[in-house]
Amino acid sequence: MEELVIQGLRILHIISGFTALVVGPLAMIAKKGGDGHRRWGKVFFYAMVVVATTAIIIGILRPNVLLALVAVMSFHMVASGYRALYHKRVHEGQRAGRWDLILQGGAGAVNGGLFIWGFTKLVLGHRDNGSILFLVFGLIGSLFVWRNMQRFYKRSHDKHEWLFAHMTGFLGGYIATISAFSAVNMGFIKPVWLQWLWPTIMGAPLIFIWVRYYKKKFTRGRRARDVMEVRIK
């Protein structure tokens, strides 16, 4: 019975993961804020929810820490990007809501623990792939949590921060999805840790460039409504 459940979860995980990989770029190229962007963005978000949920369950039933780790990271990033749509007043003093505190607090505990775990193992001389990945993913996840929470409490704000947080969260979640795909299907890449990290190594600079591109538009005096369709929530 357990095998049937796991097999069903794997099929659901594969289908939802493939869906996220396909519709992610559709949301990226669609007009920002338009109907297509929102439609494909929602499909991507809910596909990622299924991906993360099934991965965590499978990772528990068939212990696989890395699978569960990437699932938590990808969900945290995508969920943070989704929550950013409700933070359009943060430059006016809007504070973190209950769901923000739960999301960031839970992710902070998980990522902080992974970072400490990986760092400790490396210090003790265990320079294996797992230790490297725990350290790197834990660090990235912890920095992402810190950045998300800092947005609510710093003194100076850019009124478009919600947009940059939305973009960074969803794009980061997509990179995490590619990481999982690479680890499962690109065994020819060596060493093993590079199978997991090459999407981050290549994707992080691209996210920076993408965000900077929009920041330049706004510094030239253009409003968000001139660049995309915006709905204030």
N, C-alpha and C positions, 0 to 999 in steps of 0.2 A: 504493500500500500504506500509506504513511504517513497519507494522508488518511482511509483506512478506520479505522486505529488511533485517530486523533484523534477521528473521529466516534463510534467506540465508547466512547472515554473520556468524551466529552461526554455521551452518553446515560447512562452509568453515573453520572457526576457529577450530572446533573440528578435522576435517580431517587433517589440517596442523599441529595442535598440536600433534596429534597422530603420524603423520609422523616424526616430530622432536624427539619425545620420542623414536621412534624405531631406526631411522638411526643414532642418536647421538652416542650410544654405538658402532655401526658399524664403525664409523669414528675413535672412540677411540682405538679400537682393531686392526684396519688395520695398515699396515706398514706406519709409519709416512713419509709423502711426496710421498708415492706411489700413483698409479692410483686409487686404492680403497679408500684410505684416502681422496684424492682430490675430488673424485666423491661423496662420502657420505657426505663429509664436505660441498660441494656446495648445495646438497639437503637439508641438515640441515639448512644452512644459509638462503636459499630462503624460506624454510618452516617457519623459525622464522620471516622472514620479513612479511609473510602473517599473522602469529599469532599475531604479534605486531600491524599491521595495522588494522586488524579486531577487535582486542580487544580495541584499542583506539577509533575506530568509535562506537562500541557498548557501550563503557563506556561513550561516549558523548551523544548518543541518549537515552540510559537508564542509567542515571548517576550512575556510579560505579567507584569511585576514586581508589579503591584498584586494580581493574582489569586494569585500564589504567596505574596505577603506575607500576605494575609488567611488563606490556607490554613495557613501556618505558625503564625500567631497563634491561629487557632481550634483547631488540633490541640494546641498547647502548653497552652492554657487547659483544654481538655477532658481531656487526658492528666494535667495537674496535679490536676484535680479528682478523677480516677479514682485517682491515686496517693495522694491524701489519705486514702482509705479504709484504707490500710495504715499510716497515721501516727497511730493512736489512742493510742499510748504516747509521743508526742512530749513531753508534759508530764512524763514520767518520765525524760527524757534520751535518747529515741530519736534516732538520727542519720540523716542522709540516706543512702539506699542507692545502689548503683551506678547503677540506672536513674534515680534522682532527679538524680544529678550529671550524667548524660548528657543528660537531658531539659532541665534548667535551664541547663546549660553551653552546649548547642547553641542554645537559644532566646536566651540572653544574648548570644551572639556575633552572631546574626542581627539581633536587635532593636537591639543597640548600634550595629551597622554602619548600620542604616537610620536611626537617630536622627542619627548623625554626618553621614550623607549628606544628609538633609533639612535639618539645621541649616546645614551648609556651603553648600548651594545657596541657601538663603534669605539668608544673610549676603552671598553674592556677587550678590544681587539677582535670583535666579531664583524669583520668587514665583508659580510655577505650581501646579496642583493636585497634581501628583506630589510636589513638595517639601513641601507642607503635610501630605499624607497620610503620607509617610515619617517626617516629624518627629513627628507625633501618634501614629501607630501604633508607631513605634520607642520613643517615650517610655513609652507605656502598657505595651507588652510588657516593656520593661526594668524598670519599676517592679513589674510582676507577678513577674518573676524574682527581683528583690531581696526582695520580700515572702515568696515561697515559701522562699527559702534562709534568710532571717532567722529563720523559725520554728524552725529546728533549732539555732540558736546563741544566742538571747537568754536572759537569766537567768530572767525571769518568764514563766510560761505560763498560759494558760487551757486547762483540760483538754478543752474543746470546740473547740479551734482546728482540729482535723482536719475537723470538721463545717462550720465556716465556710469553710475552704479548699475543701472539696468543693462547697459551694453556689456559691461565687464562681467557681470554675473552670468548672463546667458552665453556669452562667448566662452567664458571659462568653463561652464558646464559642458559646452560642446567639445572643447579640447579634452576634458576628462572622458567623454564618451569615445573619442578617437583613441585615447590612451588604452581604454579597455579593449577596444577592437584590435588595436595593434598587439597587445599582449596575448590575445587569443589566436590571432591569425598571422602574425608576422614573426614566427619563431626563428626566421633566418637572420634577424637582427641580433647582433651580439655586441656587448654583454647583455644579459637579461634585463638589467635595470634600464638600459637604453630603450628597450621595447616599450617601457612604460613612460619614459621621460621625454623622448624625442618630440611628441606633440606639444609639450609644454615649452621645450627649448625653442621650437619654431613658432608656436602660437602666441606666447607671451609678448614678444616684440610686435607682432601683427596687431594685437589688441591695443597696445600702446599707440601705434601709428593710427589706428582707426579712431580711437578716442581723441587723439591730438588733432586729427583732421576736423572733427566737429568742434573742438574747442577753438580752433582758428576761425571757423565760420562765425562763432558767437563773438569773438574778440573783435571782429570786423564790423560789429554793430548789428548783426542779423539776429532776429529773435527766434525762439524755438518754433513758433508758429509759422515762421517764414521758411524754415528748413524741413519741417514735418508736421503732420497733423497731431495736435496735442489735446488731450482731454484732462483737465485738472480734476483730480478726485478728492 
